[in-house]
Amino acid sequence: MRIHWPRRVFAQVLTAQLTLTTGVMVLATSLFLAPLSSELDDQAMRRAQSIAQTTAADPDLPRDITTTPPDRHGPVQTAAERIRRATGALYVVVMDTRGVRWSHTNPAEIGRHVSTDPSRTLAGREVRQIDTGTLGRSARAKVPLRDPRGRIVGAVSVGIAYDSVHSRLIGTLPGVLRYAAAALAVGVLAAVALARRLRRRTHGVAFTDISALLDEREAMLHGIREGVVAFDRHGRIRLVNDEAGRLLGLDAGAAGRPLEEVLPPGRTTEVLAGRVAGTDLLAVCSGRVLVANRVPTRDGGAVVTLRDRTELELLGRELDGTQGLLDALRAQDHEHANQLHTVRGLLELGRYDKAVEFVTEVASAHRASAEQIAERVHDPLLSALLVGKAAIAAERGVSLRISDATLLPHAVVDPRDLVTVLGNLIDNALDATAERHRRQPFVEVELRAEHRTVVLRVADTGPGVPPALREQIFAEGWSTKTPRPPATGRPSTAPVTFHRGRGIGLALVRRLAERYGGMARVTARAGGGAVFTVVLPEALQEERPTTSPTTSPSTSPLPTPTTSPTTSIGESR
């Protein structure tokens, strides 16, 4: 019959452990019995030697062996038999210097030569050995027999039946086997308990299944486009897949190290370490917006999944801007309707000159505001952003101004980064300024180039930022804003913000500035409000002149025509 090796992990482990335990117990028993047999032999020979030495110490024995003939009824035979019966020895043989027996268990052997060579003993040496004689195999000892003057007059040979030694060895086997069986039973129970625990932990899978699962796990972890970081119960990193390494800037050497050693302090580290509770937590790492979820494991560790939401965040912010522009356009449509009604009224009244003058002034005002921005900011994305934000600001009753120091060449390395920075700062400034309800609120933007460095400032007339919070506001997830409740009663013309998560804009601004090797900070504005300054080194492709136009006013509100008989877009309702 062919013996099939079990396929399940726990069955294989149980079989291996039972085999190993049984083999170890058999080997241990054998190793115990082997020296035990030798020890019993040695004890029997020492016993025989002690009896022989005691017999040879009898002072009458040397005299009797030299003065009496060997006889079965002689004094030597009588003394030897008395000692044999008292000690339980197999035999006590006394011989003379010729090797002739003077005593023996079998009286017929008296007067005959011994069956083994006594020369070593008659030469004065004591002998111990296991040997076979006329009475069979025995453990024997031979000692010299000396007279009172120390002369050797014979020898004493004592034998212990080897069957008794063997029987003692056999007698110890039941006890040894009982202990071995008890130890084997404990080993079997431990093996069964371990196998059952292993079966629960491995869910009864086979070794081949484990290999396949590991291969699939490696392929899945390193193939998915979602970052995975696993931690043990001590907070050390256990696993980092390729996507997580890319998002967090970690390499293979991060495994086995604490999180604080491979990531700088900040919200990202706090989220990964589980010190920030919640789901879909936002964090910014190396200019990337990440969504993290932490799930604890049964062994006390945790698995954190990371999703890159940078592009989605940028698209969402563009959507917010687009929605704001739509609201601004809706308001402008309402304003244009009023202007058309004015033109129609002037035409019906026959005031044709006034109608032409009115249309010319309105068109010139809007065209001048857009042209003014385009003259100062040559990059089309940035100038378009400013025009759109100007419309949104006007709709919210805030004047967006461009500083007279603003002059930015068109050769920007990555306009999208500047759009992200400028858009976030203007949005925050508009929120802070509009919520304060201050008279004549405004937001002032300054964009200028210093060689290849872009210096960007956004000032507002809002409540400002307390000194104690000027570093905290750049932390991921920190925000004082709350989602605006939806308007009721009538459609609102305020820009709509889709609140995907607060506390990301300023953190993203600082990370982008740090990625360029620059900085982002906030200070107080004279007269109240805040000034956000961002420096982006190497943001321009080539050096441009930094002089400002001399013909522009110190600040230019956009878009607020002063000669139009109607109100500006920021004042129309």
Secondary structure, 3 states (H helix, E strand, C coil): CCCCCCCEHHHHHHHHHHHHHHHHHHHHHHHHHHHHHHHHHHHHHHHHHHHHHHHHCCCHHHHHHHHCCCCCCCHHHHHHHHHHHHHCCCEEEEEECCCEECCCCCHHHCCCECCCCCHHHHCCCCEEEEEEECCEEEEEEEEEEECCCCCEEEEEEEEEEHHHHHHHHHHHHHHHHHHHHHHHHHHHHHHHHHHHHHHHHHCCCEHHHHHHHHHHHHHHHHHCCCEEEEECCCCEEEEECHHHHHHHCCCHHHCCCEHHHHCCCCHHHHHHCCCCCCCCEEEEECCEEEEEEEEECCCCCEEEEEEECHHHHHHHHHHHHHHHHHHHHHHHHHHHHHHHHHHHHHHHCCCHHHHHHHHHHHHHHHHHHHHHHHHHECCHHHHHHHHHHHHHHHHCCCEEEEECCCEECCCECCHHHHHHHHHHHHHHHHHHHHHHCCCCCEEEEEEEEECCEEEEEEEECCCCCCHHHCCHHHCCCCCCCCCCCCCCCCCCCCCCCCCCCCCCHHHHHHHHHHHCCCEEEEEECCCCCEEEEEEECCCECCCCCCCCCCCCCCEEEECCCCCCCCCCCCCCC
